[in-house]
Amino acid sequence: MNIVKLLWERVDVLEQLLVCYRITKRPTEKLCTRLEKTKKDIENNTLEINNLMKG
């Protein structure tokens, strides 16, 4: 997946998490799962980009 799309997805998830805390609502399991998934996806994508740049 494109790194820009991954970053926008991560921003979306973080915004949803922020809303939960603002209204003192506990985040759903689905939101927590998306949070972890986007983090891992970005880390994996970043590693791939770094490996490609090294040659």
PDBQT receptor file of N, H, CA, C and O in Angstrom, charges set to zero:
ATOM      1  N   MET A   1       0.845  -1.179   0.000  1.00  0.00    +0.000 N 
ATOM      2  CA  MET A   1       0.000   0.000   0.000  1.00  0.00    +0.000 C 
ATOM      3  C   MET A   1       0.886   1.236   0.000  1.00  0.00    +0.000 C 
ATOM      4  O   MET A   1       1.981   1.223   0.562  1.00  0.00    +0.000 OA
ATOM      5  N   ASN A   2       0.426   2.270  -0.611  1.00  0.00    +0.000 N 
ATOM      6  H   ASN A   2      -0.464   2.281  -1.068  1.00  0.00    +0.000 HD
ATOM      7  CA  ASN A   2       1.138   3.538  -0.699  1.00  0.00    +0.000 C 
ATOM      8  C   ASN A   2       1.344   4.116   0.708  1.00  0.00    +0.000 C 
ATOM      9  O   ASN A   2       0.421   4.119   1.522  1.00  0.00    +0.000 OA
ATOM     10  N   ILE A   3       2.544   4.599   0.986  1.00  0.00    +0.000 N 
ATOM     11  H   ILE A   3       3.294   4.597   0.325  1.00  0.00    +0.000 HD
ATOM     12  CA  ILE A   3       2.859   5.127   2.317  1.00  0.00    +0.000 C 
ATOM     13  C   ILE A   3       1.969   6.308   2.673  1.00  0.00    +0.000 C 
ATOM     14  O   ILE A   3       1.605   6.472   3.837  1.00  0.00    +0.000 OA
ATOM     15  N   VAL A   4       1.613   7.133   1.696  1.00  0.00    +0.000 N 
ATOM     16  H   VAL A   4       1.909   7.000   0.750  1.00  0.00    +0.000 HD
ATOM     17  CA  VAL A   4       0.749   8.287   1.967  1.00  0.00    +0.000 C 
ATOM     18  C   VAL A   4      -0.632   7.817   2.420  1.00  0.00    +0.000 C 
ATOM     19  O   VAL A   4      -1.208   8.377   3.352  1.00  0.00    +0.000 OA
ATOM     20  N   LYS A   5      -1.156   6.794   1.763  1.00  0.00    +0.000 N 
ATOM     21  H   LYS A   5      -0.688   6.339   1.005  1.00  0.00    +0.000 HD
ATOM     22  CA  LYS A   5      -2.460   6.250   2.162  1.00  0.00    +0.000 C 
ATOM     23  C   LYS A   5      -2.387   5.660   3.565  1.00  0.00    +0.000 C 
ATOM     24  O   LYS A   5      -3.314   5.817   4.360  1.00  0.00    +0.000 OA
ATOM     25  N   LEU A   6      -1.297   4.990   3.862  1.00  0.00    +0.000 N 
ATOM     26  H   LEU A   6      -0.544   4.863   3.216  1.00  0.00    +0.000 HD
ATOM     27  CA  LEU A   6      -1.119   4.431   5.204  1.00  0.00    +0.000 C 
ATOM     28  C   LEU A   6      -1.091   5.529   6.264  1.00  0.00    +0.000 C 
ATOM     29  O   LEU A   6      -1.693   5.399   7.330  1.00  0.00    +0.000 OA
ATOM     30  N   LEU A   7      -0.390   6.601   5.954  1.00  0.00    +0.000 N 
ATOM     31  H   LEU A   7       0.099   6.707   5.088  1.00  0.00    +0.000 HD
ATOM     32  CA  LEU A   7      -0.305   7.707   6.911  1.00  0.00    +0.000 C 
ATOM     33  C   LEU A   7      -1.663   8.364   7.125  1.00  0.00    +0.000 C 
ATOM     34  O   LEU A   7      -2.016   8.697   8.256  1.00  0.00    +0.000 OA
ATOM     35  N   TRP A   8      -2.428   8.554   6.050  1.00  0.00    +0.000 N 
ATOM     36  H   TRP A   8      -2.140   8.283   5.132  1.00  0.00    +0.000 HD
ATOM     37  CA  TRP A   8      -3.764   9.136   6.185  1.00  0.00    +0.000 C 
ATOM     38  C   TRP A   8      -4.687   8.222   6.971  1.00  0.00    +0.000 C 
ATOM     39  O   TRP A   8      -5.508   8.695   7.757  1.00  0.00    +0.000 OA
ATOM     40  N   GLU A   9      -4.561   6.926   6.767  1.00  0.00    +0.000 N 
ATOM     41  H   GLU A   9      -3.894   6.542   6.128  1.00  0.00    +0.000 HD
ATOM     42  CA  GLU A   9      -5.367   5.975   7.530  1.00  0.00    +0.000 C 
ATOM     43  C   GLU A   9      -5.010   6.061   9.013  1.00  0.00    +0.000 C 
ATOM     44  O   GLU A   9      -5.887   6.017   9.875  1.00  0.00    +0.000 OA
ATOM     45  N   ARG A  10      -3.726   6.183   9.297  1.00  0.00    +0.000 N 
ATOM     46  H   ARG A  10      -3.013   6.219   8.597  1.00  0.00    +0.000 HD
ATOM     47  CA  ARG A  10      -3.268   6.309  10.685  1.00  0.00    +0.000 C 
ATOM     48  C   ARG A  10      -3.811   7.590  11.322  1.00  0.00    +0.000 C 
ATOM     49  O   ARG A  10      -4.256   7.574  12.469  1.00  0.00    +0.000 OA
ATOM     50  N   VAL A  11      -3.776   8.683  10.588  1.00  0.00    +0.000 N 
ATOM     51  H   VAL A  11      -3.414   8.696   9.656  1.00  0.00    +0.000 HD
ATOM     52  CA  VAL A  11      -4.317   9.949  11.091  1.00  0.00    +0.000 C 
ATOM     53  C   VAL A  11      -5.802   9.801  11.409  1.00  0.00    +0.000 C 
ATOM     54  O   VAL A  11      -6.269  10.273  12.446  1.00  0.00    +0.000 OA
ATOM     55  N   ASP A  12      -6.534   9.151  10.525  1.00  0.00    +0.000 N 
ATOM     56  H   ASP A  12      -6.155   8.768   9.683  1.00  0.00    +0.000 HD
ATOM     57  CA  ASP A  12      -7.963   8.936  10.736  1.00  0.00    +0.000 C 
ATOM     58  C   ASP A  12      -8.214   8.156  12.028  1.00  0.00    +0.000 C 
ATOM     59  O   ASP A  12      -9.083   8.520  12.820  1.00  0.00    +0.000 OA
ATOM     60  N   VAL A  13      -7.458   7.100  12.232  1.00  0.00    +0.000 N 
ATOM     61  H   VAL A  13      -6.752   6.805  11.589  1.00  0.00    +0.000 HD
ATOM     62  CA  VAL A  13      -7.622   6.277  13.432  1.00  0.00    +0.000 C 
ATOM     63  C   VAL A  13      -7.271   7.089  14.686  1.00  0.00    +0.000 C 
ATOM     64  O   VAL A  13      -7.973   7.010  15.694  1.00  0.00    +0.000 OA
ATOM     65  N   LEU A  14      -6.206   7.854  14.622  1.00  0.00    +0.000 N 
ATOM     66  H   LEU A  14      -5.635   7.919  13.803  1.00  0.00    +0.000 HD
ATOM     67  CA  LEU A  14      -5.811   8.664  15.778  1.00  0.00    +0.000 C 
ATOM     68  C   LEU A  14      -6.847   9.741  16.092  1.00  0.00    +0.000 C 
ATOM     69  O   LEU A  14      -7.090  10.048  17.259  1.00  0.00    +0.000 OA
ATOM     70  N   GLU A  15      -7.457  10.317  15.052  1.00  0.00    +0.000 N 
ATOM     71  H   GLU A  15      -7.259  10.068  14.104  1.00  0.00    +0.000 HD
ATOM     72  CA  GLU A  15      -8.519  11.300  15.272  1.00  0.00    +0.000 C 
ATOM     73  C   GLU A  15      -9.715  10.656  15.965  1.00  0.00    +0.000 C 
ATOM     74  O   GLU A  15     -10.311  11.251  16.863  1.00  0.00    +0.000 OA
ATOM     75  N   GLN A  16     -10.061   9.450  15.551  1.00  0.00    +0.000 N 
ATOM     76  H   GLN A  16      -9.577   8.967  14.822  1.00  0.00    +0.000 HD
ATOM     77  CA  GLN A  16     -11.173   8.745  16.191  1.00  0.00    +0.000 C 
ATOM     78  C   GLN A  16     -10.856   8.439  17.655  1.00  0.00    +0.000 C 
ATOM     79  O   GLN A  16     -11.729   8.532  18.518  1.00  0.00    +0.000 OA
ATOM     80  N   LEU A  17      -9.617   8.078  17.922  1.00  0.00    +0.000 N 
ATOM     81  H   LEU A  17      -8.909   8.003  17.220  1.00  0.00    +0.000 HD
ATOM     82  CA  LEU A  17      -9.195   7.813  19.295  1.00  0.00    +0.000 C 
ATOM     83  C   LEU A  17      -9.278   9.089  20.135  1.00  0.00    +0.000 C 
ATOM     84  O   LEU A  17      -9.719   9.056  21.284  1.00  0.00    +0.000 OA
ATOM     85  N   LEU A  18      -8.860  10.188  19.565  1.00  0.00    +0.000 N 
ATOM     86  H   LEU A  18      -8.502  10.215  18.632  1.00  0.00    +0.000 HD
ATOM     87  CA  LEU A  18      -8.926  11.472  20.258  1.00  0.00    +0.000 C 
ATOM     88  C   LEU A  18     -10.369  11.830  20.616  1.00  0.00    +0.000 C 
ATOM     89  O   LEU A  18     -10.635  12.315  21.716  1.00  0.00    +0.000 OA
ATOM     90  N   VAL A  19     -11.283  11.593  19.704  1.00  0.00    +0.000 N 
ATOM     91  H   VAL A  19     -11.067  11.199  18.811  1.00  0.00    +0.000 HD
ATOM     92  CA  VAL A  19     -12.698  11.860  19.968  1.00  0.00    +0.000 C 
ATOM     93  C   VAL A  19     -13.179  11.017  21.146  1.00  0.00    +0.000 C 
ATOM     94  O   VAL A  19     -13.903  11.512  22.010  1.00  0.00    +0.000 OA
ATOM     95  N   CYS A  20     -12.787   9.773  21.182  1.00  0.00    +0.000 N 
ATOM     96  H   CYS A  20     -12.199   9.371  20.480  1.00  0.00    +0.000 HD
ATOM     97  CA  CYS A  20     -13.177   8.900  22.298  1.00  0.00    +0.000 C 
ATOM     98  C   CYS A  20     -12.725   9.491  23.631  1.00  0.00    +0.000 C 
ATOM     99  O   CYS A  20     -13.490   9.514  24.595  1.00  0.00    +0.000 OA
ATOM    100  N   TYR A  21     -11.495   9.965  23.683  1.00  0.00    +0.000 N 
ATOM    101  H   TYR A  21     -10.874   9.947  22.900  1.00  0.00    +0.000 HD
ATOM    102  CA  TYR A  21     -10.989  10.526  24.929  1.00  0.00    +0.000 C 
ATOM    103  C   TYR A  21     -11.654  11.854  25.267  1.00  0.00    +0.000 C 
ATOM    104  O   TYR A  21     -11.877  12.158  26.439  1.00  0.00    +0.000 OA
ATOM    105  N   ARG A  22     -11.967  12.640  24.252  1.00  0.00    +0.000 N 
ATOM    106  H   ARG A  22     -11.786  12.393  23.301  1.00  0.00    +0.000 HD
ATOM    107  CA  ARG A  22     -12.627  13.929  24.506  1.00  0.00    +0.000 C 
ATOM    108  C   ARG A  22     -14.006  13.750  25.119  1.00  0.00    +0.000 C 
ATOM    109  O   ARG A  22     -14.406  14.512  25.998  1.00  0.00    +0.000 OA
ATOM    110  N   ILE A  23     -14.726  12.747  24.655  1.00  0.00    +0.000 N 
ATOM    111  H   ILE A  23     -14.400  12.127  23.941  1.00  0.00    +0.000 HD
ATOM    112  CA  ILE A  23     -16.083  12.536  25.175  1.00  0.00    +0.000 C 
ATOM    113  C   ILE A  23     -16.099  11.478  26.274  1.00  0.00    +0.000 C 
ATOM    114  O   ILE A  23     -17.156  10.986  26.667  1.00  0.00    +0.000 OA
ATOM    115  N   THR A  24     -14.933  11.146  26.750  1.00  0.00    +0.000 N 
ATOM    116  H   THR A  24     -14.073  11.546  26.431  1.00  0.00    +0.000 HD
ATOM    117  CA  THR A  24     -14.734  10.133  27.803  1.00  0.00    +0.000 C 
ATOM    118  C   THR A  24     -15.460   8.825  27.504  1.00  0.00    +0.000 C 
ATOM    119  O   THR A  24     -16.144   8.258  28.357  1.00  0.00    +0.000 OA
ATOM    120  N   LYS A  25     -15.293   8.374  26.290  1.00  0.00    +0.000 N 
ATOM    121  H   LYS A  25     -14.737   8.834  25.597  1.00  0.00    +0.000 HD
ATOM    122  CA  LYS A  25     -15.851   7.092  25.858  1.00  0.00    +0.000 C 
ATOM    123  C   LYS A  25     -14.689   6.131  25.647  1.00  0.00    +0.000 C 
ATOM    124  O   LYS A  25     -13.653   6.505  25.098  1.00  0.00    +0.000 OA
ATOM    125  N   ARG A  26     -14.867   4.920  26.078  1.00  0.00    +0.000 N 
ATOM    126  H   ARG A  26     -15.709   4.616  26.524  1.00  0.00    +0.000 HD
ATOM    127  CA  ARG A  26     -13.817   3.918  25.902  1.00  0.00    +0.000 C 
ATOM    128  C   ARG A  26     -13.721   3.531  24.425  1.00  0.00    +0.000 C 
ATOM    129  O   ARG A  26     -14.742   3.263  23.793  1.00  0.00    +0.000 OA
ATOM    130  N   PRO A  27     -12.504   3.498  23.867  1.00  0.00    +0.000 N 
ATOM    131  CA  PRO A  27     -12.335   3.094  22.464  1.00  0.00    +0.000 C 
ATOM    132  C   PRO A  27     -12.791   1.649  22.258  1.00  0.00    +0.000 C 
ATOM    133  O   PRO A  27     -12.632   0.804  23.139  1.00  0.00    +0.000 OA
ATOM    134  N   THR A  28     -13.348   1.384  21.106  1.00  0.00    +0.000 N 
ATOM    135  H   THR A  28     -13.478   2.070  20.390  1.00  0.00    +0.000 HD
ATOM    136  CA  THR A  28     -13.805   0.031  20.797  1.00  0.00    +0.000 C 
ATOM    137  C   THR A  28     -12.614  -0.872  20.500  1.00  0.00    +0.000 C 
ATOM    138  O   THR A  28     -11.514  -0.406  20.201  1.00  0.00    +0.000 OA
ATOM    139  N   GLU A  29     -12.857  -2.151  20.587  1.00  0.00    +0.000 N 
ATOM    140  H   GLU A  29     -13.750  -2.530  20.830  1.00  0.00    +0.000 HD
ATOM    141  CA  GLU A  29     -11.814  -3.130  20.259  1.00  0.00    +0.000 C 
ATOM    142  C   GLU A  29     -11.400  -2.985  18.795  1.00  0.00    +0.000 C 
ATOM    143  O   GLU A  29     -10.227  -3.134  18.452  1.00  0.00    +0.000 OA
ATOM    144  N   LYS A  30     -12.378  -2.694  17.941  1.00  0.00    +0.000 N 
ATOM    145  H   LYS A  30     -13.331  -2.573  18.220  1.00  0.00    +0.000 HD
ATOM    146  CA  LYS A  30     -12.102  -2.517  16.515  1.00  0.00    +0.000 C 
ATOM    147  C   LYS A  30     -11.149  -1.337  16.298  1.00  0.00    +0.000 C 
ATOM    148  O   LYS A  30     -10.222  -1.425  15.493  1.00  0.00    +0.000 OA
ATOM    149  N   LEU A  31     -11.377  -0.248  17.007  1.00  0.00    +0.000 N 
ATOM    150  H   LEU A  31     -12.131  -0.177  17.661  1.00  0.00    +0.000 HD
ATOM    151  CA  LEU A  31     -10.512   0.920  16.877  1.00  0.00    +0.000 C 
ATOM    152  C   LEU A  31      -9.100   0.601  17.363  1.00  0.00    +0.000 C 
ATOM    153  O   LEU A  31      -8.119   0.994  16.732  1.00  0.00    +0.000 OA
ATOM    154  N   CYS A  32      -9.001  -0.098  18.468  1.00  0.00    +0.000 N 
ATOM    155  H   CYS A  32      -9.798  -0.417  18.981  1.00  0.00    +0.000 HD
ATOM    156  CA  CYS A  32      -7.681  -0.485  18.991  1.00  0.00    +0.000 C 
ATOM    157  C   CYS A  32      -6.949  -1.398  18.010  1.00  0.00    +0.000 C 
ATOM    158  O   CYS A  32      -5.738  -1.282  17.826  1.00  0.00    +0.000 OA
ATOM    159  N   THR A  33      -7.690  -2.298  17.389  1.00  0.00    +0.000 N 
ATOM    160  H   THR A  33      -8.674  -2.392  17.538  1.00  0.00    +0.000 HD
ATOM    161  CA  THR A  33      -7.100  -3.200  16.396  1.00  0.00    +0.000 C 
ATOM    162  C   THR A  33      -6.601  -2.412  15.189  1.00  0.00    +0.000 C 
ATOM    163  O   THR A  33      -5.504  -2.663  14.688  1.00  0.00    +0.000 OA
ATOM    164  N   ARG A  34      -7.411  -1.457  14.724  1.00  0.00    +0.000 N 
ATOM    165  H   ARG A  34      -8.301  -1.254  15.131  1.00  0.00    +0.000 HD
ATOM    166  CA  ARG A  34      -6.985  -0.613  13.593  1.00  0.00    +0.000 C 
ATOM    167  C   ARG A  34      -5.747   0.200  13.955  1.00  0.00    +0.000 C 
ATOM    168  O   ARG A  34      -4.868   0.407  13.118  1.00  0.00    +0.000 OA
ATOM    169  N   LEU A  35      -5.680   0.654  15.188  1.00  0.00    +0.000 N 
ATOM    170  H   LEU A  35      -6.394   0.486  15.868  1.00  0.00    +0.000 HD
ATOM    171  CA  LEU A  35      -4.533   1.430  15.649  1.00  0.00    +0.000 C 
ATOM    172  C   LEU A  35      -3.254   0.600  15.564  1.00  0.00    +0.000 C 
ATOM    173  O   LEU A  35      -2.233   1.075  15.065  1.00  0.00    +0.000 OA
ATOM    174  N   GLU A  36      -3.312  -0.622  16.046  1.00  0.00    +0.000 N 
ATOM    175  H   GLU A  36      -4.141  -1.007  16.451  1.00  0.00    +0.000 HD
ATOM    176  CA  GLU A  36      -2.156  -1.520  15.982  1.00  0.00    +0.000 C 
ATOM    177  C   GLU A  36      -1.809  -1.888  14.539  1.00  0.00    +0.000 C 
ATOM    178  O   GLU A  36      -0.636  -1.923  14.164  1.00  0.00    +0.000 OA
ATOM    179  N   LYS A  37      -2.837  -2.163  13.734  1.00  0.00    +0.000 N 
ATOM    180  H   LYS A  37      -3.789  -2.135  14.038  1.00  0.00    +0.000 HD
ATOM    181  CA  LYS A  37      -2.611  -2.569  12.346  1.00  0.00    +0.000 C 
ATOM    182  C   LYS A  37      -1.937  -1.457  11.550  1.00  0.00    +0.000 C 
ATOM    183  O   LYS A  37      -0.989  -1.711  10.808  1.00  0.00    +0.000 OA
ATOM    184  N   THR A  38      -2.423  -0.225  11.703  1.00  0.00    +0.000 N 
ATOM    185  H   THR A  38      -3.193  -0.019  12.306  1.00  0.00    +0.000 HD
ATOM    186  CA  THR A  38      -1.815   0.874  10.951  1.00  0.00    +0.000 C 
ATOM    187  C   THR A  38      -0.376   1.108  11.396  1.00  0.00    +0.000 C 
ATOM    188  O   THR A  38       0.484   1.433  10.578  1.00  0.00    +0.000 OA
ATOM    189  N   LYS A  39      -0.116   0.946  12.681  1.00  0.00    +0.000 N 
ATOM    190  H   LYS A  39      -0.815   0.682  13.346  1.00  0.00    +0.000 HD
ATOM    191  CA  LYS A  39       1.258   1.111  13.177  1.00  0.00    +0.000 C 
ATOM    192  C   LYS A  39       2.187   0.084  12.535  1.00  0.00    +0.000 C 
ATOM    193  O   LYS A  39       3.266   0.426  12.052  1.00  0.00    +0.000 OA
ATOM    194  N   LYS A  40       1.757  -1.180  12.535  1.00  0.00    +0.000 N 
ATOM    195  H   LYS A  40       0.880  -1.458  12.927  1.00  0.00    +0.000 HD
ATOM    196  CA  LYS A  40       2.572  -2.244  11.941  1.00  0.00    +0.000 C 
ATOM    197  C   LYS A  40       2.745  -2.046  10.439  1.00  0.00    +0.000 C 
ATOM    198  O   LYS A  40       3.840  -2.231   9.907  1.00  0.00    +0.000 OA
ATOM    199  N   ASP A  41       1.668  -1.670   9.756  1.00  0.00    +0.000 N 
ATOM    200  H   ASP A  41       0.779  -1.520  10.188  1.00  0.00    +0.000 HD
ATOM    201  CA  ASP A  41       1.741  -1.459   8.308  1.00  0.00    +0.000 C 
ATOM    202  C   ASP A  41       2.731  -0.355   7.957  1.00  0.00    +0.000 C 
ATOM    203  O   ASP A  41       3.504  -0.489   7.008  1.00  0.00    +0.000 OA
ATOM    204  N   ILE A  42       2.708   0.724   8.711  1.00  0.00    +0.000 N 
ATOM    205  H   ILE A  42       2.079   0.833   9.481  1.00  0.00    +0.000 HD
ATOM    206  CA  ILE A  42       3.630   1.835   8.451  1.00  0.00    +0.000 C 
ATOM    207  C   ILE A  42       5.067   1.410   8.736  1.00  0.00    +0.000 C 
ATOM    208  O   ILE A  42       5.976   1.731   7.971  1.00  0.00    +0.000 OA
ATOM    209  N   GLU A  43       5.270   0.693   9.828  1.00  0.00    +0.000 N 
ATOM    210  H   GLU A  43       4.531   0.431  10.449  1.00  0.00    +0.000 HD
ATOM    211  CA  GLU A  43       6.622   0.215  10.145  1.00  0.00    +0.000 C 
ATOM    212  C   GLU A  43       7.148  -0.705   9.049  1.00  0.00    +0.000 C 
ATOM    213  O   GLU A  43       8.295  -0.572   8.623  1.00  0.00    +0.000 OA
ATOM    214  N   ASN A  44       6.322  -1.629   8.595  1.00  0.00    +0.000 N 
ATOM    215  H   ASN A  44       5.390  -1.737   8.941  1.00  0.00    +0.000 HD
ATOM    216  CA  ASN A  44       6.735  -2.553   7.536  1.00  0.00    +0.000 C 
ATOM    217  C   ASN A  44       7.026  -1.818   6.238  1.00  0.00    +0.000 C 
ATOM    218  O   ASN A  44       8.008  -2.116   5.558  1.00  0.00    +0.000 OA
ATOM    219  N   ASN A  45       6.177  -0.861   5.894  1.00  0.00    +0.000 N 
ATOM    220  H   ASN A  45       5.380  -0.619   6.447  1.00  0.00    +0.000 HD
ATOM    221  CA  ASN A  45       6.354  -0.105   4.662  1.00  0.00    +0.000 C 
ATOM    222  C   ASN A  45       7.623   0.738   4.738  1.00  0.00    +0.000 C 
ATOM    223  O   ASN A  45       8.355   0.855   3.755  1.00  0.00    +0.000 OA
ATOM    224  N   THR A  46       7.880   1.319   5.896  1.00  0.00    +0.000 N 
ATOM    225  H   THR A  46       7.286   1.224   6.694  1.00  0.00    +0.000 HD
ATOM    226  CA  THR A  46       9.078   2.133   6.083  1.00  0.00    +0.000 C 
ATOM    227  C   THR A  46      10.335   1.282   5.950  1.00  0.00    +0.000 C 
ATOM    228  O   THR A  46      11.323   1.716   5.358  1.00  0.00    +0.000 OA
ATOM    229  N   LEU A  47      10.299   0.076   6.498  1.00  0.00    +0.000 N 
ATOM    230  H   LEU A  47       9.496  -0.277   6.979  1.00  0.00    +0.000 HD
ATOM    231  CA  LEU A  47      11.444  -0.827   6.368  1.00  0.00    +0.000 C 
ATOM    232  C   LEU A  47      11.698  -1.175   4.904  1.00  0.00    +0.000 C 
ATOM    233  O   LEU A  47      12.847  -1.215   4.463  1.00  0.00    +0.000 OA
ATOM    234  N   GLU A  48      10.628  -1.426   4.152  1.00  0.00    +0.000 N 
ATOM    235  H   GLU A  48       9.694  -1.393   4.510  1.00  0.00    +0.000 HD
ATOM    236  CA  GLU A  48      10.771  -1.737   2.729  1.00  0.00    +0.000 C 
ATOM    237  C   GLU A  48      11.384  -0.567   1.974  1.00  0.00    +0.000 C 
ATOM    238  O   GLU A  48      12.271  -0.758   1.141  1.00  0.00    +0.000 OA
ATOM    239  N   ILE A  49      10.915   0.642   2.262  1.00  0.00    +0.000 N 
ATOM    240  H   ILE A  49      10.195   0.796   2.939  1.00  0.00    +0.000 HD
ATOM    241  CA  ILE A  49      11.437   1.834   1.590  1.00  0.00    +0.000 C 
ATOM    242  C   ILE A  49      12.915   2.010   1.924  1.00  0.00    +0.000 C 
ATOM    243  O   ILE A  49      13.720   2.300   1.038  1.00  0.00    +0.000 OA
ATOM    244  N   ASN A  50      13.277   1.839   3.191  1.00  0.00    +0.000 N 
ATOM    245  H   ASN A  50      12.623   1.604   3.910  1.00  0.00    +0.000 HD
ATOM    246  CA  ASN A  50      14.682   1.977   3.596  1.00  0.00    +0.000 C 
ATOM    247  C   ASN A  50      15.562   0.949   2.895  1.00  0.00    +0.000 C 
ATOM    248  O   ASN A  50      16.669   1.270   2.462  1.00  0.00    +0.000 OA
ATOM    249  N   ASN A  51      15.076  -0.283   2.783  1.00  0.00    +0.000 N 
ATOM    250  H   ASN A  51      14.177  -0.543   3.135  1.00  0.00    +0.000 HD
ATOM    251  CA  ASN A  51      15.845  -1.324   2.102  1.00  0.00    +0.000 C 
ATOM    252  C   ASN A  51      16.023  -1.010   0.625  1.00  0.00    +0.000 C 
ATOM    253  O   ASN A  51      17.088  -1.262   0.062  1.00  0.00    +0.000 OA
ATOM    254  N   LEU A  52      14.993  -0.465  -0.006  1.00  0.00    +0.000 N 
ATOM    255  H   LEU A  52      14.127  -0.260   0.451  1.00  0.00    +0.000 HD
ATOM    256  CA  LEU A  52      15.093  -0.104  -1.423  1.00  0.00    +0.000 C 
ATOM    257  C   LEU A  52      16.092   1.029  -1.634  1.00  0.00    +0.000 C 
ATOM    258  O   LEU A  52      16.832   1.036  -2.618  1.00  0.00    +0.000 OA
ATOM    259  N   MET A  53      16.110   1.984  -0.711  1.00  0.00    +0.000 N 
ATOM    260  H   MET A  53      15.508   1.978   0.088  1.00  0.00    +0.000 HD
ATOM    261  CA  MET A  53      17.002   3.135  -0.857  1.00  0.00    +0.000 C 
ATOM    262  C   MET A  53      18.461   2.738  -0.650  1.00  0.00    +0.000 C 
ATOM    263  O   MET A  53      19.362   3.344  -1.230  1.00  0.00    +0.000 OA
ATOM    264  N   LYS A  54      18.692   1.718   0.178  1.00  0.00    +0.000 N 
ATOM    265  H   LYS A  54      17.960   1.225   0.649  1.00  0.00    +0.000 HD
ATOM    266  CA  LYS A  54      20.062   1.274   0.426  1.00  0.00    +0.000 C 
ATOM    267  C   LYS A  54      20.637   0.549  -0.780  1.00  0.00    +0.000 C 
ATOM    268  O   LYS A  54      21.853   0.452  -0.952  1.00  0.00    +0.000 OA
ATOM    269  N   GLY A  55      19.751   0.052  -1.594  1.00  0.00    +0.000 N 
ATOM    270  H   GLY A  55      18.764   0.131  -1.454  1.00  0.00    +0.000 HD
ATOM    271  CA  GLY A  55      20.231  -0.509  -2.834  1.00  0.00    +0.000 C 
ATOM    272  C   GLY A  55      20.112  -1.954  -2.946  1.00  0.00    +0.000 C 
ATOM    273  O   GLY A  55      20.494  -2.527  -3.966  1.00  0.00    +0.000 OA
TER     274      GLY A  55
